[in-house]
């Protein structure tokens, strides 16, 4: 069976039709209500056209709230800046949702378009080297293999990994709101009265042969609020939480040989540090990244209210 392709109606033709319907004749102006209806119709047309890709694919509305930390190292070296799009095949008219995100930076939150225009369709983001719209491995893939629901809020780290001897991109994530945040993790993130909370995201967890890593705050390795029965420092990992007083704090990472945990951090040499000022009642994502060859360190940013 042969199907005939229907010629698409141009946007300007639609607007011309709307304009004609909004006037009774060429000499009599539209009433205020007619003019408003005409404007509303035009706006609806523009919104619908804006949800179509270049091939006619229909996208859904902005879905989820996602930000990205570029802490990717490839073959032991910091990567270059990246762009992120909400389509796998951006055309010449597409602009990145996250543009030129440099190594060691964390983006603002963005809301990608849903992949399709049906109820509960998830959204995605795709990684490209900055300034390019075609990518070879390990770039070009999406940063979540499930997709983001409308209620999701997530910080995703672009971290290092290796697969079959080839450098790749690991995607550890800190779920901050939505259906993937279970009740147990949510309860562990309760902020003690009058304090702030630091929530770790270990971006280098898939790197080879890492030493043990511990967060040092103002010269000591505090006990985590995630495991209140622990009486010795807890190694860094995603969703390890630390309550701190409001004010400015110096954060860094101390290490111990792989397989040798620390009883305390006394006398341990601190690497590169980050200064962060925190407010009572606010939580902060603290991204642990880097390799022993160039220093393991952290970056911090407030977690937005869902």
MIGULO-807662 format. One line per 3 residues: their letters; for each residue x negated, y, z of C-alpha. Coordinates in steps of 0.5 Angstrom, whole numbers. Example, Ala and Ser with C-alpha at 12.3 -4.5 7.8 and 13.67 -1.06 7.14 Angstrom:
2
AS = -25/-9/16  -27/-2/14
This chain:
306
XXX = 0/0/0  -3/7/-2  -2/13/3
XXX = -2/20/0  -6/25/4  -2/31/6
XXX = -5/38/5  -6/41/12  -3/47/13
XXX = -7/53/14  -7/57/20  -6/64/16
XXX = 0/61/13  3/59/20  2/66/22
XXX = 5/69/16  11/65/17  11/67/24
XXX = 11/74/22  16/73/17  21/70/22
XXX = 20/76/27  23/81/22  30/82/19
XXX = 27/86/13  21/90/11  24/96/14
XXX = 27/94/21  22/93/26  23/87/31
XXX = 26/88/38  21/87/44  24/80/45
XXX = 23/78/38  16/81/38  14/77/45
XXX = 17/71/42  12/72/35  6/73/40
XXX = 8/67/44  9/62/38  2/65/35
XXX = -2/64/41  1/56/42  -1/55/34
XXX = -8/58/36  -8/53/42  -6/47/38
XXX = -11/49/33  -17/50/38  -16/42/40
XXX = -17/39/34  -24/37/32  -27/39/25
XXX = -25/32/22  -18/33/25  -19/29/31
XXX = -14/32/37  -17/33/43  -14/34/50
XXX = -14/40/55  -20/41/60  -21/35/64
XXX = -25/35/71  -31/39/74  -38/37/72
XXX = -45/40/73  -51/37/71  -58/37/74
XXX = -64/36/69  -69/33/73  -71/28/67
XXX = -78/25/66  -80/21/60  -86/17/60
XXX = -89/21/67  -88/28/64  -82/33/65
XXX = -77/33/60  -75/39/56  -69/43/56
XXX = -62/40/54  -56/42/51  -49/38/53
XXX = -43/38/49  -36/35/50  -37/31/43
XXX = -41/26/41  -42/29/34  -42/37/34
XXX = -41/41/28  -44/47/26  -39/51/29
XXX = -39/47/36  -42/51/42  -45/47/48
XXX = -42/47/55  -48/47/58  -54/51/54
XXX = -61/50/55  -61/47/62  -69/47/64
XXX = -72/42/68  -71/43/75  -65/47/74
XXX = -58/45/76  -52/48/72  -45/51/73
XXX = -39/47/74  -36/46/67  -29/42/65
XXX = -30/38/58  -24/37/53  -21/31/54
XXX = -23/26/49  -16/25/46  -9/28/47
XXX = -6/23/51  -4/23/58  -10/22/63
XXX = -15/21/57  -22/22/60  -27/27/58
XXX = -34/26/57  -41/30/56  -46/28/51
XXX = -54/30/52  -58/33/46  -65/36/46
XXX = -64/44/47  -62/47/40  -61/41/36
XXX = -54/37/34  -57/31/32  -61/26/37
XXX = -65/20/37  -65/15/44  -65/16/49
XXX = -61/23/48  -54/23/44  -51/19/49
XXX = -45/21/54  -47/22/61  -41/18/64
XXX = -39/11/61  -32/11/64  -30/19/63
XXX = -28/24/68  -21/25/70  -17/31/72
XXX = -18/31/79  -26/29/79  -31/33/81
XXX = -38/31/80  -46/33/80  -50/28/75
XXX = -57/28/75  -61/26/69  -66/22/72
XXX = -72/17/69  -71/10/68  -74/5/63
XXX = -71/-1/60  -75/-6/56  -81/-2/57
XXX = -78/4/53  -77/11/57  -69/12/58
XXX = -64/17/62  -61/14/69  -55/18/71
XXX = -54/17/78  -48/22/81  -45/25/87
XXX = -38/24/87  -35/30/90  -28/29/89
XXX = -23/25/85  -21/18/85  -28/15/85
XXX = -29/18/92  -27/13/97  -24/14/104
XXX = -31/12/107  -35/16/104  -31/22/104
XXX = -31/21/112  -38/21/112  -38/28/109
XXX = -34/31/115  -38/38/116  -39/38/124
XXX = -36/45/127  -41/51/126  -46/47/122
XXX = -47/46/114  -48/39/111  -54/37/106
XXX = -51/31/102  -57/28/98  -57/25/91
XXX = -63/21/89  -65/22/82  -71/19/81
XXX = -68/12/84  -69/8/78  -77/10/77
XXX = -82/5/78  -86/4/84  -84/10/88
XXX = -86/10/95  -81/11/101  -78/18/101
XXX = -76/22/107  -73/29/107  -76/34/112
XXX = -73/40/114  -77/45/117  -82/41/119
XXX = -79/35/122  -75/29/119  -68/29/122
XXX = -63/23/124  -58/23/118  -51/24/120
XXX = -49/18/115  -51/13/120  -51/15/127
XXX = -53/9/131  -60/10/127  -66/12/132
XXX = -71/13/126  -71/17/120  -67/14/114
XXX = -70/14/107  -67/19/102  -62/16/98
XXX = -55/18/95  -50/20/100  -55/20/106
XXX = -52/27/109  -56/31/114  -52/37/119
XXX = -56/43/119  -55/50/123  -53/56/119
XXX = -59/60/116  -65/59/112  -68/52/112
XXX = -75/49/108  -73/43/105  -79/38/102
XXX = -80/30/101  -85/26/105  -87/19/103
XXX = -90/13/106  -93/7/102  -87/3/98
XXX = -85/-2/103  -87/1/109  -82/6/113
XXX = -83/11/118  -82/11/125  -83/19/125
XXX = -86/24/120  -91/27/125  -97/29/122
XXX = -95/27/115  -97/32/109  -91/35/106
XXX = -91/36/98  -87/42/94  -82/45/98
XXX = -75/49/97  -72/54/101  -64/54/102
XXX = -60/59/106  -53/55/108  -47/57/111
XXX = -43/54/116  -37/50/114  -40/49/107
XXX = -44/43/104  -50/43/99  -52/38/94
XXX = -60/36/95  -63/33/89  -69/29/90
XXX = -73/28/84  -80/28/81  -86/23/81
XXX = -92/22/85  -96/24/79  -93/31/79
XXX = -90/31/86  -83/29/89  -79/35/91
XXX = -72/37/92  -67/43/89  -60/45/92
XXX = -54/48/90  -47/49/94  -42/44/93
XXX = -35/47/90  -29/46/94  -24/42/89
